[in-house]
Amino acid sequence: MVLLSCCPVITILLAFFYQPLATAVTYNVVNLGAKPDGKTDSTKSFLSAWDAACASANPTTIYVPPGRYLLHKAKFYGEQCKNTAITIRIDGTLVAPSDYRAIGNGGSWLIFEKVSGVSIFGGTLDGQGTVRCFHIAIDGCHNVKVQGVMVSASGNSPNTDGIHIQLSSGVTISNSRIATGDDCVSIGPGSTNLWIENVACGPGHGISIGSLGWELQEPGVQNVTVKTVTFTGTQNGVRIKTWGRPSNGFVRGIVFQNLFMVNVQNPIIIDQNYCPHNNNCPGQNSGVIISDVTYQDIHGTSATAVAVKFDCSKKYGCKGIRLEDVNLTFGDQPAEASCVNVGGSTSGSVEPTKAEAEGTSLKRNIVRSSEPHGLQKFEKWYSMLERCFLRSSGRC
């Protein structure tokens, strides 16, 4: 398991894929001069191991034995790397400088750039409390697997996203625990074919697609699955967030499935009027088109009365929004929903049972619920939404 303790960025620019079996080579960083005392700078030893691995024609392992290894800013560059089967296996702890200024203006601690066929397993990455940056950034990568990662930062630390993904495809995040002061996972423009499963999130701002739509010409986000995630005490559960300004971006083919909320402020939210401090966007409509988003098998408790909030673009609205077997409560009562400019369908047993809606349309699907009174719950939910969708505004 990889533990990241608050925040020098690990920028991963690499592609993972399996290689045929061949004679393996191992480089032990201690044999190359690294000191496991947590005080001696071992950066050169790690880079020497990397250079040797890159030059090898056979699958290679860089091994980090138990101990604490101080690393300053290190860039593992792969454009000239001949080896496409490198494994970095960490049984020790990599320690960042306690003063973030030692990392430099780039804000990155360990950088893997233009690398193919690299796998990283195990160990602890200790940022020593340095803040101001994302923990892990995956930028311009393809077929990346992140497994067994633990990210830890104060819930009050701003801009400390656990894992940020952008301009990448085929990224899988699984079996991880993330506690931050910002998004547990944030998904930026140009992200496609993502799979996020078996993650514990909290504290933090939940899992967010966005913010999107800052640029007029911006690649979209599509084919994202978020499955089997528990959110505990987070600001949001699953969120789609776009700037209230013109853009040709899009979000489509999104599935949120089998999620559990524990005292979450906004369990389900689409916010297409994001405009902090009302700068550069007040009064404008988001140009990001949101369609084909499914919320399925989502349960738990909301910390606020409105558990589902769809605030979609006045110009384009949200289309193809599907809710199936959603059951969210506030205190001992079903929570409420607020819907603006959204169209879609519901099925199964769906709570909240109250809604406020504007410019919205909904289709009713066949209800199949094993829960007692599930049909009545659904009929109540649907009738509330149906009345609201015919009104311009107001709480039902």
Secondary structure, DSSP 8 states (H G I E B T S, - for coil): -EEEES--EEEEEEE---------EEEETTTTT--TEEEEE-HHHHHHHHHHHHH-SS-EEEEE-SSEEE--SEEEE-TT---S-EEEEESSEEE--SSGGGG-TT-EEEEEEEEESEEEES-EEE-TT--SS-SEEEES-EEEEEESEEEE--TT-TT--SEEEES-EEEEEEEEEEE-SS-SEEE-TT-EEEEEEEEEE-SSS-EEEEEE-SSSS---EEEEEEEEEEEES-SEEEEEEEESS----EEEEEEEEEEEEEEESEEEEEEEEE-GGG-S-TT-----EEEEEEEEEEEEEESSSEEEEEE--TTT-EEEEEEEEEEEEETTEE-EEEEESEEEEEEEEEE--EEEEES-EEEE------STTHHHHHHHHHHHHHHHHTSSS-B-
